[in-house]
Amino acid sequence: MATLLIKLNVSVSTRKMYLYSLASKFIILFLTIAIASSNGENTYDDGIYEFLKREYSLSKPYQGLGSSSSSHWEFMGNSMVMPEQIRLTPDLQSIQGAVWSRVPCYIRDWELRVQFKIHGEGKKNLNGDGMALWLTKDRMQIGQVFGSANFFTGLGIFIDTYPNDEKQHERTFPFISAMVGNGSVSYDHDRDGRTTDLGGCTAHVRNTEQDTFLLIRYMKNRLTVMTDVDGKQEWKDCLDVPGVRLPQGYYFGASSATGDLSDNHDLISFKLYELTVERSPEEEEDQQEITLPSVDYRVDPNVNIEDEGRSILTVFFLFIVSVVALVVVVVVGLFLYNQYKENRRKRFY
């Protein structure tokens, strides 16, 4: 009984020491999380860590952007740096602008979060053309695909604000889509890229009062695109494609173009995060073999891969199968006919 009383009568000083210890542990944990967050480090629920890569990122006051050789980014065309945004193109006709990273990216798994703003004086369907986000082999090339070169090698994410193909009705614009190019596939601007894209979604990103964001994740050869354009601070699914194979050593960029119609296309922030992902030995070996951008399930419509020998062999095989099937049908028919005659003959006996 006395022992029990001794155990129950915990001294006040012991309780204080316990509370002080608990409080110190909480403070250490809080400081650890704060330091990790300040360094751009976060973690997912499934244990995947992310680290902000500043050399591939752009945010206010846009340091590291310029023409000097020490800059990580450089701009071209009509783009200009402003206090609150990088204006790729102003609301003027027939101009182009872009920003490109100088540093090739060798990160295998990454997540890109982009804040942008598209706005102008044009009414509905009287504005254009849109902007694009890039991860490509070549950089700083002006062209007809939202201000960058066609027949590109790499990944393009397109924010298209004007429907060039007025005969189509399955898409509502603005429309966000993705395309993987291998250098020989053309983006069909007149058909809004529908012949080569991997799909996409409608996103009302123009002349919005709230901020508009785009998330692009490339993890374990899976491309995911999500949007946050409704001001709800929630990511909404747009595109999810497995089997996307992108080599390393490509360059990030953002571009825009206007034509007869125009808009302001503003890039506000461009933040790249490296994702730490565990891989099996097979996945490691598979990643090392990627030398040209491709998508597993999609066949390049501009490349004829038909083997004439296989085609003749297939026709011959189908012919043999047809002959055998015909013989079986004839034999079964004769058998049933003979059975019918035999049964009929027995009725007369």
Steps between C-alpha positions, in 0.01 A plus 500: 500500500782735588670423171181580313470832680859587410428433134184708500647796683707632214675817603414831342859549390495169310182601319657831403809324366278274289304796362822689425637197317181458297496870412864494390435204272204681344713812443776295337247330272345834406839653420595198290182531291548876464860460385402229251221717363730799463739284298220397267466149645163331553371148513200312363283264700664200330850601609610672177707809577520809283778757481474838333767534228572870481721477192194384301251736667382858448319718751489864609725702490616278210867481585715289272319615187697699246752501221814447711673163487447453874121516465305176525227633269489723195215656304441554131259669261260755649507364857578745778560485874252703707474541881209257540541266201700402196292615206563254218284700259302822549151549360625581150464321168753264340774484763685221682692467822663234715726425796735200501717334759873494427553194720406156362287296737625158613227441757313175435186561705370853539198720557453839339258758642426801285303811586392697195249756384338545158295816456413763244240726346371250243156353545420128499660320202666827399827443682808286449698306458624353829817387671708184538728338757792299371756234584690455175836400357549835323440844644462863392337423164221727380224324309131458431407283801402760758820690428735201483624265228294224343630143464636529853664216695359474852186598689262788433208608720270735309253752644300572188253788521376514141331221294659503155292204384152649511339179367580297809255505789644248746720755678423820683774762512724596675635146482812351662672209322831315495716368217818292488708562188795304361619758247304359206141568610336830412261690723197570282412856596197513271343206686614615844736204531220245529679249273805471723410597855455263794169652606423784735226702662304823481621765745355849526828682551440826317400829669448337838494692826674220689851364448544218250743211550616198305675192643702263282641187663733249335559202727592142407430568131151630580388845389234673710354844438274674751342845522393746768309773320181532707649671803421201725867414565434144391671312219266366233592211271565592138722232348658175618707296254722202591790380290639845415876476444706818516881505481707710739706804411215703346413866563197657666334800340181701459383677186204686356377645173226724365364526146220710362352464850696567816520486881740570783676175589666532840724249677489572873692206646663184371609263776658160444519239773713188496312191623681224685357173373612145574565291189551131442814383311280434196365856511852638532614307194190598305560870576857484370382370163288809420670693219200641308167632631214255449170377638448126540143472380504759222624428147661784310249580220779638278714185511409200284600189695310246292705190413397370158619147579289485811206643309515221235543239772194635680289484183615142434419398856152651474448316171595163656274561798213590266549183292511280811188665636322447170598130492374454856168664412460276191585183696262586781229584245545167318492311829179669608346441157584127511356476849184666375470256207562200728232609746254560218569157351426331835155655514391299200591163652 
